[in-house]
Amino acid sequence: MEYALITGGSGALGKAICIKLAEMGYPIIVHYNSNENSAKTVVEEIKEKGGKAETIKFNVSDFNEVKNTLNSWQEQHPDDLISVLVNNAGITKDTLMVWMEENDWKDIIDTNLNSFYFVTSPLLQKMVLNKWGRIVNVVSLSGQKGLPGQVNYSASKAGVIGATKALAQEVGKKKITVNAVSPGYISSEMTKDLDEKLLRKNIPANRFGKPEEVAATVGFLVSEGAAYITGEVISVNGGLYT
């Protein structure tokens, strides 16, 4: 069976992506690091709808832990492979750079940027051997235009955008597409403390987006209909640009 792994699958956006890909027929691996109960809830919801899902736990910023956990999963699933990867896990530590501590920088880079390599690398070889794969990286408007108070976060997401474009050129001949989805303000844990009434004035759509709207874009990029789309960054932001 060809599985889909969604990192950060226990959050609002990750959950929506998991459910979307399950509806497309993929067995789902719901990743979490600390929120086990939420991850199990996602699995239960998928199973209630007739889908197949399981959880997996690792710290995306720890290369050895990621590699060992994914190798262990493969040993337990000798006839299966992970052919769809959605790199969705991420954190923020917003502060002006003049006040930014070293860990505020390092933790964001490790979790948001280095994790792209840590998770993708162990899975890529099998995708190449299988001559098919889908990699979708969830980035951010911050990585495209930069936002004050998010120098660390903007740098991490801009790095993933560059990596997306480069990897797409390396593996295109193997029928592996690599794309990025760039959400704007989406109703989730990351935006729950923001003033939507104030911020939506700058959004042409005049509202925050829904996790399901991002998930729909991820679903399209995973589908056969998107087989000729690779190395792209697709914005889901209600028309919010500089």
N, C-alpha and C positions, 0 to 999 in steps of 0.2 A: 504494500500500500504506500501511496505517496502522501506524506503528512505535510501540514503547514504549521510552522512554529512562529508564534507571535510573542516577542519579548514584551514585558510589561502588560501582559494580557489580562491582569487582574484589575487594571484601572478602567475608567469610563471609556476612553478612546480604544484601549486594547480590547475591552470586552466587545465593543461594537464591531471591531475588525474580526475577532474570533467568530462571532455569530454570523457575520456576513460570509466568511470563507466556509463555515460549516454548512450554510445554506447552499453553497456552490458544490457541496459534496466532499470537501476535504475533511479527513480526520484531523482534529486540532490538538496541538500541544500548547497549553496555556501556561506561559512562564510567569513566575513570580519570584521575588526575593524575600519579602517579609510578610506580605498580605496573603497568607494561605487561605483564609476563610473566603475572601473575595474570589480567589482563583477557583476554589471548589464550587462556588456559586455559579461561576461562568460555565464550568464543566456540567453541572447539573442542569442548567438551562438549555445547553446544547443537546444533552441526552434526552431531555423531556420533549424536544422537537424532533427526535429521531436521529440525531447526529452522533458522531463518535468523538470523544474528547478525553484528554488526560492532562494532569498538571506536571510541571517540571520546575525544580527550584535551583537557582544558582545566582551568584552575584555577577552581573554582567561586566563589572570592572576588575574582575579577578580572572586572568587568562587561564591559569591552571585549573581553577574550579570549573570554569566554563568547558574547557576541553575534556576534563575527566568526566563531567556529568553527561556531556553529549556522547562521548565514547561509550559510557555505561548504557545510555539509552539505546545506542546502536547494537550493542551486544545483546540487549533484551529484545530487540526487534531485528533479528538477522535478515529477514526477508523484506523489510521495509526501508524507506529512506525519507529524509526530509528534503523535499524538492521545492518548497515554498518557504521563504524566510521573510518575515516582516520585522525589521529592527525598529521597534516602537518605544522601548524603555528609555526613560530620560528623567532628569531632575533639573530644578532651577535653584540657584542661590543668588538672588538678585541684590546687587548693591553697586554703588558708584565705584569705579576702579580706584579712586583716590582712597577709599576706605577698604578695598578688597584685601582679604587675608589670603595667604598662600593656599590654604585648603579650600577656600571659596573657588579658586581657579582650578586646582588640581582635581577636586572631586567632580566638577562638571566635565572637565576634559576626559577623565577616566570613564565616567558613566555614559556620557553622550557621544564621545568621539572614539576613544580607544575601544569601546565595546563593539563598535562596528567591525573592527578587525577581529577582536576576540571571539565573537559569535559567528561571523561569516566565514572566517578562515577554516575552521574544522569541517564545515559543511560544503565548502565550495568544490573540493576535489571530487566528491561523489556526484555533484551536479554535473561537473565536466565529464566524468566517466559515463554518466547516464545521458549526456547530451540534451539536457533539458533542465530548466530551473527558472524560478522567479524570485527576485530579491527586491523588496520595496523598503525604502528607508524613510521613516517619518522625520522630517526636518522641521523647519519653522520659518515664518516670515522674518524672524530675527536674524536668521542665517543669510537671508537675501539682502536686507536693507540695513541691518544693525539697529539696535534699540538702546537708548541710554539706560544705564542700570543693569544691562545684560551683556557686558563686554565678554564675559566668560561663556555665557550661553550662546551668544551670537557667533563667537569663534568656533565653538564646538559644532554647531549646526552648519556653518559655512564649510568647515572641514569635511563633514559628511557629504555635503553637496559636491565638493571637489572629488572625493573618493568615489561617489556614485558615477560621475561622468567618466572617470578613468577606468574603473572596473568594467563598466559597460563596454568599453572598447576592447578590453582584454578577452572577454568571454562571449561576445556576440556570435562568433562563428559556431559556438556550441549550443546555440538556441537557448541561451540564458539571458534574460533581460534584467537590467538593473536600473531602477527608477527611484525617484524621490517624490513624496507627497508633502507639500508645505502648507500646513494649516495656519490660518490666522487665529483670531480669537474664537476658541471652541469651548462650549460649556463643559467643564471638567474640573478635576481636582486642582489643576494648575491655575485656573482662572476664577475659582470660587471667591477669592478675596478682592477681585477687581470690580471697579464701578462700571457695570455694563451700561447703565443709563448714560453715563458721561462718554464712554469710549465708542458706543455705537453711533455717535454723531459723525464720526470720521469714517464709518463703514457704509459704502453705498447701499448695501442690502439692509442697513439699519437694524442689525441684530447680530448676536453671536451665532456661530455655526453650531450644528449638532454633531455629536460623534458619528452618528450614522451616515452623515454626508461625507465625512472623511473616509469612512469604511467603504462606502460605495465606490469611491475613486480607487481605493486599494484593490477592491474586488475586480474592477475593470482592468487594472494593470496586471493582475494575476491571470486573467482570462486569455483564451486563445485569440480573442479579438484585438488584443494589444500586443501580439507577437512581434509587430514591426515598430514598436515604440520602446526605445531604450536610451539611457543616458539623459532622460528628461526630468525636469522638476515641475510638477503640476501643483499650482496654487489652489487652495480651497480656503478662500479668505473673504468672500463676500464683496470682492472688488477693492479691497484695501491695498493701495499701493502708495509709494512715495510721490 
